[in-house]
Amino acid sequence: MFTAFLVKYAEIGVKGKNRYLFEEALVRQIKYALKRCEGDFEVTRTPGRIYVEACSEFDFDETVDNLKTVFGISGICPVVHVEDEGFEKLCESVVNYMDTVYPDKNITFKVQARRARKNYPIDSMELNRKIGEAVLDAFPQIRVDVHEPEVLLHVEIREKIYIYSRIIPGPGGMPVGSNGKAMLLLSGGIDSPVAGYMIAKRGVKIDAVYFHAPPYTSDRAKQKVVDLAGIVSGYSGPIYLHVINFTDIQMYIYEKCPHDELTIIMRRYMMRIAERIARDTDCMGLITGESIGQVASQTVQSLAVTNEVCALPVFRPLIGFDKMEIVDISERIGTYETSILPYEDCCTIFVAKHPVTKPNLNVIKRHETNLEEKIDELVQKALDEDEVIVVSKR
């Protein structure tokens, strides 16, 4: 029955004179998501509305599932559109719609008509009354409830006439690409993919960097991160994943620095490298999955010491979340099962038995002078050997 969808947005609607830029970004993301679907589609933008119309056979559920990954969409409404062939024909179409969509007529309903085309001869209030009468005449068992109806029947009079009553929730947020680009520090854990998802939801295009440490981390661990990037890319669009060989840097820090400071010093060098890549790729910030107090490197003191090496802003969308809240989101977006696969990441191999939880910046910087002989050379070598993998959901 349905061959078209009305796409609703919320936050974009308050953007004033710049709204068209956000609408255009949303249209681009819808078209990208629909490339994963069987069939051909036409996406059109009209004032205050975006429509997706199937131009061939298509899978309804598959199409809806892919539209539900597009940030900026607040609701997906399967619609029936009819040509303006007179009011009697419109009433017939509405009655046919109710008969097909609601085979069980033991329901309450309310008509909400909107006459966006002002030359239509019947105003909105009269449309509500007359269409409601037509439905009640056809189905006496249906009842009117103007306060809390089970079915809110929308009839919109535009260039075409659209009938719909179902609103499938979308993910909300802002369309990806409308708010710049940032670099995600992506590990194989639960937190960082969720952080990337949440920043992408605010309209930020994301790329990612993964610190690989062979032979201490296996190719399976690397593939796990590629798989996580693939899942996130279903929401964010294609991700350029930078794979940095961190082994020599880790080993050098392990040899030259106090072991209780290994994690914090390694983290500082990850941030330095990530920032270098971010600047080279026009990213305007870094993204991490840190949450206050979750581990030793995420105390307020540790985060302050880590931040000290960065000039770019660091976005930490999970900073006030507890672990179960993060797990809930990871399950909802589909990353959890991959994140818990038992393959090491480079952070877990070199964790001290008693890591420092309240590092002193001056002490850390003094101990980093132990690395001066070779660290710049090792960092440059890691950057020169950067492996870039383009990841996208198929």
C-alpha positions as CSV (number, residue, x, y, z in Angstrom):
1,M,0.0,0.0,0.0
2,F,2.7,2.5,1.0
3,T,5.1,3.7,-1.7
4,A,6.3,6.9,0.0
5,F,7.4,8.3,3.3
6,L,7.2,11.7,4.9
7,V,10.4,12.4,6.8
8,K,9.9,14.6,9.9
9,Y,12.6,16.6,11.6
10,A,12.5,18.5,14.9
11,E,15.6,20.5,15.8
12,I,16.4,21.6,12.2
13,G,13.0,23.4,12.2
14,V,14.3,26.1,14.5
15,K,17.4,27.0,12.5
16,G,15.9,30.1,10.9
17,K,17.5,31.4,7.7
18,N,20.1,28.7,7.7
19,R,17.6,25.9,7.9
20,Y,17.9,25.0,4.2
21,L,21.6,24.1,4.8
22,F,20.6,21.5,7.4
23,E,17.7,20.3,5.2
24,E,20.2,19.8,2.3
25,A,22.6,17.9,4.6
26,L,19.7,15.7,5.8
27,V,18.7,15.0,2.2
28,R,22.2,13.9,1.4
29,Q,22.3,11.5,4.4
30,I,18.9,10.1,3.4
31,K,20.1,9.4,-0.1
32,Y,23.3,7.7,1.3
33,A,21.3,5.5,3.6
34,L,18.9,4.5,0.8
35,K,21.8,3.2,-1.3
36,R,21.9,0.3,1.0
37,C,18.3,-0.7,0.1
38,E,16.9,-2.6,-2.8
39,G,15.1,-0.4,-5.3
40,D,15.2,3.2,-6.5
41,F,14.0,6.2,-4.6
42,E,13.4,9.9,-5.2
43,V,14.1,12.3,-2.3
44,T,12.4,15.7,-2.5
45,R,12.5,18.7,-0.3
46,T,9.5,21.1,0.0
47,P,9.0,23.9,2.6
48,G,9.0,22.1,6.0
49,R,8.8,18.6,4.5
50,I,11.1,15.9,3.0
51,Y,9.5,13.1,1.1
52,V,11.0,9.7,0.0
53,E,9.2,8.1,-2.8
54,A,9.8,4.6,-4.2
55,C,10.3,4.5,-7.9
56,S,10.4,0.7,-8.1
57,E,9.7,-2.4,-6.0
58,F,11.3,-2.1,-2.6
59,D,11.4,-3.8,0.8
60,F,9.4,-1.7,3.3
61,D,11.1,-3.0,6.5
62,E,14.6,-2.6,5.0
63,T,13.9,0.9,3.9
64,V,12.5,1.9,7.3
65,D,15.5,0.3,9.1
66,N,17.9,2.3,7.0
67,L,16.0,5.6,7.5
68,K,16.2,5.0,11.2
69,T,20.0,5.3,11.0
70,V,19.8,8.9,9.7
71,F,20.6,11.5,12.3
72,G,18.2,14.5,12.0
73,I,15.1,12.4,11.4
74,S,12.6,12.6,14.2
75,G,9.9,10.6,12.6
76,I,9.2,8.4,9.5
77,C,5.6,8.4,8.3
78,P,4.5,5.9,5.7
79,V,2.1,8.0,3.5
80,V,-0.5,7.4,0.8
81,H,-0.6,10.3,-1.7
82,V,-3.6,11.0,-3.9
83,E,-4.1,13.5,-6.7
84,D,-6.6,16.3,-6.2
85,E,-9.7,14.9,-7.9
86,G,-12.3,16.5,-5.7
87,F,-13.4,16.2,-2.1
88,E,-15.5,13.1,-2.6
89,K,-12.5,11.2,-4.1
90,L,-10.4,12.3,-1.1
91,C,-13.0,10.9,1.3
92,E,-13.0,7.6,-0.6
93,S,-9.2,7.5,-0.3
94,V,-9.3,8.2,3.4
95,V,-11.9,5.5,4.0
96,N,-9.9,3.0,1.9
97,Y,-6.8,3.9,4.0
98,M,-8.5,3.3,7.3
99,D,-10.0,0.0,6.1
100,T,-6.6,-1.3,4.9
101,V,-4.4,-0.1,7.7
102,Y,-6.8,-0.8,10.6
103,P,-8.6,-4.1,9.9
104,D,-9.8,-4.1,13.6
105,K,-12.2,-1.2,13.6
106,N,-12.5,-1.2,17.4
107,I,-10.5,2.0,17.7
108,T,-10.8,5.7,18.5
109,F,-9.6,8.3,16.1
110,K,-9.3,12.0,15.4
111,V,-8.7,13.8,12.0
112,Q,-6.0,16.4,11.9
113,A,-6.1,18.1,8.5
114,R,-3.7,20.7,7.3
115,R,-4.4,22.9,4.3
116,A,-0.9,24.1,3.3
117,R,-2.3,25.0,-0.2
118,K,-4.6,27.9,0.6
119,N,-6.5,27.8,-2.7
120,Y,-8.1,24.5,-1.7
121,P,-11.8,25.3,-1.3
122,I,-12.4,23.8,2.2
123,D,-10.5,25.1,5.2
124,S,-8.8,22.9,7.8
125,M,-11.6,22.9,10.4
126,E,-14.2,21.9,7.8
127,L,-11.9,19.2,6.5
128,N,-11.6,17.7,9.9
129,R,-15.4,17.6,10.3
130,K,-16.3,16.2,6.9
131,I,-13.5,13.6,6.7
132,G,-14.4,12.5,10.2
133,E,-18.1,12.1,9.1
134,A,-17.0,10.0,6.1
135,V,-15.0,7.6,8.2
136,L,-17.9,7.3,10.8
137,D,-20.4,6.7,8.0
138,A,-18.2,3.9,6.6
139,F,-17.3,2.3,9.9
140,P,-19.9,2.9,12.6
141,Q,-17.9,0.9,15.2
142,I,-15.0,3.4,15.0
143,R,-15.4,6.2,17.7
144,V,-14.1,9.7,17.9
145,D,-11.8,10.8,20.7
146,V,-10.5,14.3,20.3
147,H,-8.3,14.2,23.5
148,E,-6.5,10.9,23.4
149,P,-7.2,9.1,20.1
150,E,-5.6,5.8,19.4
151,V,-5.3,6.9,15.7
152,L,-4.4,10.4,14.8
153,L,-5.3,10.6,11.1
154,H,-3.3,13.2,9.2
155,V,-4.5,14.7,5.9
156,E,-2.2,17.3,4.4
157,I,-3.3,19.3,1.4
158,R,-0.2,20.3,-0.5
159,E,0.8,20.0,-4.2
160,K,-0.4,16.4,-3.7
161,I,-2.6,15.2,-0.9
162,Y,-1.0,13.1,1.7
163,I,-2.7,10.7,4.2
164,Y,-0.8,9.1,7.1
165,S,-1.4,8.0,10.7
166,R,1.7,6.2,11.8
167,I,4.9,7.9,13.0
168,I,7.9,5.6,13.3
169,P,10.5,7.2,15.7
170,G,13.8,8.3,14.1
171,P,17.1,8.8,15.9
172,G,16.8,12.6,16.2
173,G,19.9,14.7,16.4
174,M,21.4,16.7,13.5
175,P,22.4,15.5,10.0
176,V,26.0,14.3,9.7
177,G,28.1,16.9,8.0
178,S,26.3,19.9,9.3
179,N,28.7,20.5,12.2
180,G,32.2,19.9,11.0
181,K,34.5,16.9,11.5
182,A,36.4,15.3,14.4
183,M,38.8,12.5,15.0
184,L,37.6,9.5,17.2
185,L,40.2,7.6,19.3
186,L,38.6,4.2,18.6
187,S,39.6,1.1,20.6
188,G,38.0,-2.3,20.7
189,G,36.1,-1.6,23.9
190,I,32.5,-0.7,24.6
191,D,32.9,3.1,25.2
192,S,34.6,4.6,22.2
193,P,32.2,3.4,19.5
194,V,29.3,4.8,21.6
195,A,31.2,8.1,21.9
196,G,31.6,8.3,18.1
197,Y,27.9,7.6,17.7
198,M,26.9,10.3,20.1
199,I,29.1,13.0,18.5
200,A,28.0,12.0,15.0
201,K,24.4,12.4,16.2
202,R,25.2,16.1,16.7
203,G,26.0,16.4,13.0
204,V,29.7,15.9,13.2
205,K,31.5,13.9,10.5
206,I,33.9,11.5,12.1
207,D,37.1,9.8,11.2
208,A,39.0,7.5,13.6
209,V,42.4,6.4,14.7
210,Y,43.3,3.0,16.2
211,F,46.5,2.2,18.0
212,H,47.7,-1.3,17.1
213,A,50.5,-3.0,18.9
214,P,51.6,-6.2,17.2
215,P,52.5,-8.8,18.3
216,Y,50.9,-7.9,21.6
217,T,47.6,-7.3,19.8
218,S,46.5,-9.7,17.1
219,D,45.1,-9.2,13.7
220,R,41.8,-10.3,15.2
221,A,41.9,-7.3,17.5
222,K,42.5,-5.0,14.5
223,Q,39.6,-6.6,12.6
224,K,37.4,-6.1,15.6
225,V,38.0,-2.4,15.5
226,V,37.4,-2.3,11.7
227,D,34.1,-4.1,12.4
228,L,33.2,-1.6,15.1
229,A,34.0,1.3,12.7
230,G,31.7,-0.4,10.1
231,I,28.8,-0.5,12.6
232,V,29.2,3.1,13.5
233,S,29.5,4.1,9.9
234,G,26.0,2.9,9.4
235,Y,25.0,6.0,11.3
236,S,27.9,8.4,10.6
237,G,28.6,7.7,6.9
238,P,32.0,6.4,5.7
239,I,34.9,6.5,8.2
240,Y,38.5,6.9,7.4
241,L,40.2,4.6,10.0
242,H,43.9,5.4,10.6
243,V,45.7,2.4,12.0
244,I,48.9,3.4,13.9
245,N,51.5,0.9,14.9
246,F,52.2,1.8,18.5
247,T,54.4,-1.1,19.5
248,D,57.8,0.7,19.4
249,I,56.5,3.7,21.3
250,Q,54.9,1.6,24.0
251,M,58.0,-0.5,24.5
252,Y,60.2,2.6,24.7
253,I,57.9,4.2,27.3
254,Y,57.9,0.8,29.2
255,E,61.7,0.9,29.2
256,K,62.2,4.5,30.2
257,C,59.3,5.6,32.4
258,P,58.0,4.5,35.9
259,H,55.5,1.7,35.4
260,D,52.8,3.2,37.5
261,E,52.7,6.1,35.0
262,L,52.7,3.9,31.8
263,T,49.1,4.3,31.1
264,I,48.9,8.1,31.4
265,I,52.1,8.7,29.4
266,M,51.0,6.3,26.7
267,R,47.7,8.0,26.6
268,R,49.4,11.4,26.2
269,Y,51.3,10.2,23.2
270,M,48.2,8.7,21.7
271,M,46.5,12.1,22.0
272,R,49.5,13.8,20.5
273,I,49.5,11.5,17.5
274,A,45.7,11.7,17.1
275,E,45.9,15.5,17.1
276,R,48.6,15.4,14.4
277,I,46.4,13.2,12.2
278,A,43.4,15.4,13.0
279,R,45.1,18.5,11.9
280,D,46.3,16.9,8.7
281,T,42.8,15.8,7.8
282,D,40.9,19.0,8.7
283,C,39.3,17.7,11.9
284,M,38.4,20.3,14.4
285,G,38.5,18.2,17.6
286,L,39.2,14.8,19.1
287,I,36.6,12.4,20.5
288,T,37.2,9.9,23.3
289,G,35.0,7.5,25.3
290,E,36.3,8.5,28.7
291,S,34.0,8.6,31.7
292,I,35.0,10.2,35.0
293,G,36.4,7.6,37.5
294,Q,35.8,4.5,35.3
295,V,39.5,3.5,35.3
296,A,42.7,5.0,36.7
297,S,43.4,7.0,33.5
298,Q,40.0,8.6,33.7
299,T,40.1,10.4,37.1
300,V,39.7,14.1,36.9
301,Q,43.4,14.5,37.6
302,S,44.4,12.0,34.9
303,L,42.1,13.7,32.4
304,A,43.6,17.0,33.1
305,V,47.1,15.7,32.6
306,T,46.0,14.0,29.3
307,N,44.4,17.2,28.1
308,E,47.5,19.2,28.6
309,V,49.1,17.9,25.4
310,C,46.2,18.9,23.1
311,A,45.4,22.3,21.6
312,L,42.3,21.0,19.8
313,P,39.1,20.6,21.9
314,V,38.5,17.1,23.2
315,F,34.9,15.9,23.1
316,R,34.0,13.4,25.8
317,P,30.2,12.7,25.4
318,L,30.2,9.9,28.0
319,I,31.9,11.9,30.7
320,G,29.0,11.7,33.2
321,F,27.7,8.2,32.2
322,D,28.0,5.1,34.3
323,K,28.9,1.8,32.6
324,M,25.4,0.4,32.4
325,E,24.2,3.5,30.6
326,I,27.0,3.1,28.1
327,V,26.2,-0.6,27.7
328,D,22.6,0.2,27.1
329,I,23.4,2.5,24.2
330,S,26.0,0.1,22.7
331,E,23.3,-2.7,22.7
332,R,20.8,-0.4,21.0
333,I,23.2,0.7,18.2
334,G,24.6,-2.8,17.7
335,T,28.2,-2.5,18.8
336,Y,28.1,-4.3,22.1
337,E,28.4,-7.9,20.9
338,T,31.5,-7.0,18.9
339,S,33.0,-4.9,21.6
340,I,33.0,-7.8,24.1
341,L,34.8,-10.2,21.8
342,P,37.9,-11.3,23.8
343,Y,40.7,-9.8,21.7
344,E,43.2,-7.5,23.4
345,D,43.7,-3.9,22.7
346,C,47.0,-2.1,23.1
347,C,46.0,-0.4,26.3
348,T,45.4,-3.6,28.3
349,I,48.7,-5.2,27.6
350,F,50.9,-2.7,29.5
351,V,48.6,-1.9,32.4
352,A,50.5,-1.5,35.7
353,K,49.3,-3.4,38.8
354,H,49.0,-0.1,40.7
355,P,48.6,2.7,38.2
356,V,48.8,6.3,39.4
357,T,45.3,7.8,39.9
358,K,46.3,11.3,40.7
359,P,49.2,12.1,38.4
360,N,51.1,15.3,38.9
361,L,51.7,17.1,35.6
362,N,55.1,18.4,36.5
363,V,56.3,14.9,37.5
364,I,54.8,13.3,34.3
365,K,56.5,15.9,32.2
366,R,59.8,15.4,34.0
367,H,59.6,11.6,33.4
368,E,58.8,12.2,29.7
369,T,62.2,13.8,29.4
370,N,63.6,10.3,29.7
371,L,62.2,9.7,26.2
372,E,63.8,12.6,24.4
373,E,66.5,10.6,22.7
374,K,64.2,8.6,20.4
375,I,60.5,9.5,21.0
376,D,60.2,12.1,18.2
377,E,61.7,9.7,15.7
378,L,59.4,6.9,16.8
379,V,56.3,9.1,16.6
380,Q,57.2,10.3,13.1
381,K,57.8,6.7,12.0
382,A,54.4,5.7,13.3
383,L,52.8,8.6,11.4
384,D,54.7,7.7,8.2
385,E,53.4,4.2,8.4
386,D,49.8,5.2,9.0
387,E,47.5,2.6,7.4
388,V,44.2,4.2,6.2
389,I,41.2,1.9,5.8
390,V,38.0,3.4,4.4
391,V,35.1,1.7,6.3
392,S,31.4,1.9,5.4
393,K,28.4,-0.2,6.1
394,R,27.1,-2.1,3.1
